[in-house]
Amino acid sequence: MNDPSYAKVHAILLDPSCSGSGISTERLDYLLPSHSRDDQDDASTSTRVMKLSAFQKKALSHALSFPSVERVVYSTCSIHQAENEDVVNAVLPLATSLGFELASPFPQWHRRGLPVFDGSEHLLRTDPDDGLEGFFIALFVRKAAASALEEPGEDGSLGMTRKPVLKRRYGFKAFSSLRLSRMILCSSGRFY
């Protein structure tokens, strides 16, 4: 983290190991002899999920600790609260102390986080009940970086004001808006 090679890290996509419970129907786990109905029904309280959750908290805390990072996306393909909302809620005090706040990825998406803490409305979920694979996203934005973002427009676009420093730093003129309405999250996890 203090290594100079990480000094320019401004964004992190953290997709840690998870139970994969959101995609288990696609993985054909039910065909394995070790798979039982009890394992599936009791997964949210299983020892494995709790161990994964502990690892996810450590990984997210580490990602938020990079001094120059402005955005951290935490995502899982799990439907379990223990791996999603509970991880975010546990790390939120650290995130706040480091100047981060939760932002709303894809503000027009209808399913948000489970209402287990103040701010969970910023979290995003997809669910097998919607005919999609289970997926979870939390977006942490450092408050200084968040002030550069504008509110989504009527067309669903997220206006982004970019300073001329991007031209100097990267040698190109940054776009003036990012049209989220053109990005559709498909059940395969790809964006179109």
N, C-alpha and C positions, 0 to 999 in steps of 0.2 A: 504494500500500500504506500509506503514512503519511498519506494523505488522510483527514481526519476522517469523510468520508462512508462509509469502509470500517471504521470503528472497531467497529461492531456486527456485523461478519461473523463468524458462529460456525460456519457449515458451507458447504462448497464441493463441488459436483458437477462434476468435471472430466471432460468427454467430448471429448477433443481429436481433431483430425483423425487418422485412422488408415487403414490399407490397406483396411478393409472386407472382409477375407478371410473373415470368419465368415459373411458374408451374400452373397458373390459369386455363389453358385448362384441366389439369388433375383433378382439384378440382371441376369441374362441377358448378362453380359459376354462369354460365349463366342460370342455372335453377332457381335461386333465384328470387323472385319477385322484390327485391331491385336492381337487376342488370339491367343496361341499356347499350346500345351501347355507349351512350355519356360518361358514367363513364369510360368505357374501353378506349375509344379514348383519353380522357382528363386526364388519370391517371398520366402522367409524370409531370403535373403541378398542380395536385390536392393538396389541403390543407393537406390531409393525408400523401402523399408522402413527402411533405416538412417537416412535423412534424417528420416523420420517419427519414429523412435525418439529421435533427438537432440532434435527439437522437443518430444516428449512429456516427456522428462526435464526440459527447461527449464520447461515449463508446470507440471509437478507440483512441482518445486522452488519455483516462484513461489507456487503455491497454499499450500504448507506454510509459507511465510514470513509469512503474515498474522498479526499478533501476537495477535489475539483468536480466531482460528479454533480450533475444538475437534475438528471432524471434516472429513476430506477423503475423498471417494469418487473413485477413479480408475477409469474404465471405458472399454473399447474394444469394438468389434465385430470384433476381430481374433482369429485363432487362432495368430498367430505369437509365439513366445517373446520375440523381439526387441522387440516392442511391449508385452508384458505383464510377465512375470516379470523380464526383464532391466531394464526401466525401473524397476520397484519396487526391485529389488536395487541398482541404481545410486544411487537416491535415498535408500535406507534409512539410510545413515550421517548424512545431513543431517536426515532425519526424527527419528532417535533423538536427535541433538544438540538438536533443538528440542522434545523432550519427547513425541514421538509414538511409538506402537507400532501394530503391525498387529492388527486385530481380525477376527473371523470373521463376515462377513455371511452370513445364512441358514445357521446352523450345521448344520442337518439336510441340506443339499444334499450329494450324494454326490461330485461331482467337484470336486476342489480344484486348486490350482496345481501346475504341474510341479515335481517335487522337485529344484530346482536351487540352493536356498539354505535355510538354517535359517529357518523361519517361513513358508515357502511353503504350508504346510498351512492358513494363514489366508486364502489367496487363493481366489477362486471362478471356475470356468470352466463354460461350457456348450460343447457340442461337437456338430458335425454327426453324429458317431458315435452320439449319443444321440437323433437325430432332431430336434435343435434347431438353431437358428442359432448360430454361434460367438460367444461373448461372454465378457468378462473383467471382474472387479471386484476392486479392492483397497480396503480401508477402513482409513484411518489415523485413530487416535483419540488425542488428547492425553491423557497419563496422568492428569491431574487430572479430565478429563471421563470417562475410562474408569472411575474409581472410583465414579462415580454409577450405572453399569450393573450389574445383577445377572446372574448366570448364567441361561441359558435354563431355563425350567421344563419339567416332564415333558410338557406339552402343546405345547411348541415356542414358547411365548410368551417374550418378552424383557422381564422386569420392568424398569421404569424408575422410579427414585426421583427425584421432582422436588421441588426446594426451593420454598418459598413465594415466592421471588424471581420465579418465572415469573408468578405472579398479579400481583405488583406491576409487573413489566416489561411484560407483554403484556395484562393485564386479564382473564385467564381462568384457570380452574383446569385444569392439565394432566392428561392421562390417567394412570392408574396403571399401565397395561401396554399394550404394543404386541403384538398377536397376529400373529406372523410366520407362524403356521400357516395363516392366512387369506389370506396373500399368496402366490400361486403365480406364479412366473416362467414366462410362456408363451413359445413360440417367436417370437411377434410382438414380444417385449420389453415387453409391457404386464403390469401386475400386476392380479390379480383377487382 
